[in-house]
Amino acid sequence: MPALFIGHGSPMNTLEANRYTQGWRSLGESLPRPRAILSISAHWYIGATAVTTMAHPRTIHDFYGFPQALFDYQYPAPGLPDLFDEIVEAIRPEQVMADSDQWGLDHGTWSVLAHMFPDADVPVVQLSLNADRPQEYHLALGAALAPLRERGVLILGSGNVVHNLRQVDWKMAGQGYDWAERFDDAVVAELGDPAGDILSLARHPDYALAVPTPDHYLPLLYLAGLAQSAGETPATLLRGYEYGGLSMTSYGLGLTTR
């Protein structure tokens, strides 16, 4: 199966038709049908590595201040509890916890899947981002998950390469600050270079502004790890900026048409 990193942006993308959501829908239509989706979302950022194991994960509305229609939205995809054992085996000796009742599917997952798999008929499992571990851990964990691709699992990282809400300017729709564009360009260059070092970007002069907190950036490292494991170069799928401080850039690995 392919692997993806999607810049998910605002939760309102769930309900909107724009060039990003249209791109996600077209991408979903081009993908082979997965056995399951393993989503690594920016919005499950906790002090542990955990995997959802419930048969029917709930739709989590992890935000406030949005229209009621967004709170009413449900993404009733089933889970796949058996995938936990496969993940345990793949990432040994690293440890992972089973979450059978605490989390579910957050908007980093369902705002994208609402367009890619609108029928919600593919099982979805979430893997948390361990806030206590360094970038090297997340890159290596991504690489360790590579065998799941051979077993029909679509691995989806969902975040934003540039995500600085404190710098958002609502008058800059469709635009990015110079520093946002520079850092986003640097990520494109590193991922496109077979000899690139994605971890070196933590020393980029614009990193502190582009990545004020790691949660939205870390899902990208899972795709980078999978790319290193496969010896493949990710394709840049969509590029764009919103409100100055958000990059919507998305990447794909191993993409073929049905």
C-alpha positions in Angstrom: 0.0 0.0 0.0 1.0 3.6 -0.4 1.8 5.9 2.5 0.8 9.5 2.9 1.3 12.7 4.7 -1.6 15.1 4.4 -1.5 18.8 5.5 -5.0 18.8 7.0 -5.4 22.5 8.0 -8.7 23.7 9.5 -11.4 21.2 10.7 -13.7 23.1 8.4 -12.1 21.3 5.5 -14.3 18.4 6.5 -17.4 20.3 5.2 -15.8 22.4 2.5 -15.0 21.9 -1.2 -11.7 23.6 -2.1 -8.6 22.7 -4.0 -7.2 20.7 -1.0 -10.3 18.6 -0.3 -10.8 18.1 -4.0 -7.3 16.8 -4.2 -7.8 14.5 -1.2 -11.0 13.1 -2.9 -9.2 12.5 -6.2 -6.3 10.8 -4.3 -8.7 8.5 -2.5 -10.3 7.5 -5.8 -6.9 6.6 -7.2 -5.8 4.4 -4.3 -6.1 0.7 -4.1 -8.6 -0.3 -1.4 -6.8 -0.7 1.9 -7.3 -3.6 4.4 -7.1 -0.9 7.0 -5.8 2.7 7.6 -3.2 3.5 10.3 -3.5 7.2 11.0 -0.8 9.1 12.9 -2.6 12.4 13.7 -1.2 15.6 15.2 -4.1 15.7 17.6 -3.3 12.6 19.6 -0.1 13.9 21.2 0.4 12.3 24.6 3.1 11.0 26.9 3.0 7.4 25.5 3.0 5.4 22.3 -0.5 3.9 22.0 -2.8 2.3 19.5 -6.6 2.4 19.4 -8.0 -1.1 19.7 -11.8 -0.5 19.9 -14.0 -2.2 17.3 -16.1 1.0 16.9 -14.0 4.1 17.5 -15.9 7.2 18.4 -15.7 10.4 16.4 -13.9 13.0 18.6 -14.7 16.7 18.1 -11.4 18.0 19.6 -12.0 21.7 19.0 -14.2 24.6 19.9 -15.7 27.7 18.2 -16.8 26.1 15.0 -20.3 25.8 13.5 -22.7 23.2 14.9 -22.6 21.3 11.6 -19.0 20.3 12.3 -19.9 19.1 15.8 -22.7 17.1 14.3 -20.4 15.3 11.8 -19.7 11.6 12.4 -17.2 9.3 10.7 -18.4 5.9 11.7 -15.5 3.8 10.3 -14.9 0.5 12.2 -11.7 -0.2 14.0 -9.5 -3.2 13.6 -8.4 -4.5 17.0 -6.3 -7.3 15.5 -3.9 -4.7 14.0 -2.5 -4.0 17.4 -0.6 -7.3 17.5 0.9 -6.6 14.1 2.1 -3.2 15.3 3.6 -4.7 18.4 5.5 -7.2 16.3 6.6 -4.6 13.8 8.1 -2.2 16.3 9.8 -4.5 18.7 11.6 -3.9 21.0 9.8 -0.6 21.4 6.7 -0.8 23.6 3.2 0.2 22.7 0.0 0.4 24.7 -3.5 -0.7 23.7 -6.2 1.9 24.1 -9.5 0.2 24.1 -11.8 3.0 25.4 -10.1 6.4 25.8 -9.5 7.9 22.3 -11.1 7.2 18.9 -10.8 9.2 15.7 -9.9 12.8 16.0 -10.3 15.5 13.3 -6.8 15.1 12.1 -7.9 11.8 10.8 -11.6 12.2 9.9 -11.3 15.7 8.3 -9.1 14.0 5.6 -10.8 10.6 5.4 -14.2 12.4 5.0 -13.0 13.1 1.5 -10.6 10.2 0.7 -12.9 7.5 2.0 -16.3 9.2 2.3 -18.2 5.9 2.9 -16.3 5.3 6.1 -16.2 1.6 5.2 -12.4 1.0 5.7 -11.2 0.1 9.2 -9.3 2.9 10.9 -6.8 2.7 13.7 -4.9 5.6 15.3 -1.3 5.6 16.6 -0.5 8.3 19.1 2.5 10.6 18.9 4.7 10.1 22.0 5.4 13.6 23.3 8.2 12.3 25.5 10.4 11.0 22.6 12.8 12.9 20.3 12.4 13.2 16.5 14.9 10.3 16.0 12.4 8.0 17.7 9.5 9.0 15.4 11.6 8.6 12.3 12.7 5.2 13.3 9.2 4.2 14.4 7.9 5.1 10.9 10.6 2.9 9.3 9.6 0.0 11.6 6.0 0.2 10.4 7.0 -0.5 6.8 5.9 -4.2 6.9 2.3 -3.1 7.4 2.3 -1.7 3.9 2.9 -5.2 2.5 -0.2 -6.4 4.5 -2.6 -3.9 3.0 -2.4 -1.1 5.5 -2.4 2.5 4.3 -0.3 4.5 6.6 -1.5 8.1 6.9 0.3 11.0 8.7 -1.9 14.0 9.2 -0.5 17.3 10.4 1.0 20.5 8.8 4.6 21.0 8.0 4.2 24.7 9.0 1.7 25.3 11.8 1.9 28.5 13.8 -1.5 29.6 14.8 -0.2 32.5 16.8 1.0 34.0 13.5 -2.2 33.5 11.6 -3.5 36.5 9.7 -7.0 35.9 8.4 -6.5 38.4 5.6 -3.8 36.1 4.1 -6.0 33.4 2.6 -4.0 31.4 0.2 -0.8 33.0 1.2 2.2 32.2 3.4 4.8 34.3 5.2 8.2 34.3 3.7 9.6 32.2 6.6 6.7 29.7 6.1 7.5 29.3 2.5 11.3 29.0 3.1 10.8 26.2 5.6 8.3 24.4 3.5 10.6 24.6 0.5 13.4 23.2 2.7 11.3 20.2 3.6 10.4 19.6 -0.1 14.1 19.7 -0.9 15.1 17.3 1.9 12.4 14.7 1.1 13.2 14.9 -2.6 16.9 14.2 -2.1 17.7 10.5 -1.6 20.6 11.6 0.5 18.6 14.2 2.4 18.6 14.4 6.2 15.1 15.3 7.5 16.4 15.6 11.0 18.7 18.4 10.0 15.7 20.7 9.5 15.5 21.2 13.3 18.5 23.4 12.8 16.9 25.4 10.0 16.8 29.2 10.8 13.0 29.2 10.3 12.3 26.1 12.2 11.3 27.9 15.5 8.6 29.9 13.7 7.4 27.1 11.4 7.3 24.5 14.2 6.6 26.3 17.5 5.2 23.0 18.8 6.2 19.5 17.4 2.7 17.9 17.2 1.8 18.9 13.7 5.3 18.3 12.3 6.0 14.9 13.7 3.6 12.9 11.5 5.8 13.9 8.6 8.7 12.0 10.1 6.7 8.7 9.9 6.4 9.2 6.1 10.2 10.1 6.0 11.0 6.9 7.9 8.9 4.8 5.6 10.6 6.4 2.6 14.0 5.6 4.0 13.0 2.0 4.7 11.7 1.5 1.2 14.6 3.4 -0.5 11.9 5.6 -2.2 11.5 9.3 -2.7 8.1 10.8 -1.7 6.1 12.6 -4.3 4.9 16.1 -3.5 1.1 15.9 -4.0 -0.3 19.3 -3.1 1.3 22.6 -2.1 -0.2 25.7 -0.7 -0.4 28.1 2.3 -3.2 29.5 4.4 -3.4 32.6 6.6 0.4 33.1 6.6 1.3 30.5 9.2 0.0 27.2 7.7 1.5 25.0 5.0 -1.0 22.6 3.4 1.8 20.6 1.6 1.1 16.9 1.2 3.3 13.9 0.2 2.8 10.4 -1.1 4.9 7.3 -1.2 4.4 4.3 -3.6 1.5 5.8 -5.4 0.0 3.9 -8.3 -3.5 4.2 -9.9 -6.1 1.5 -9.6 
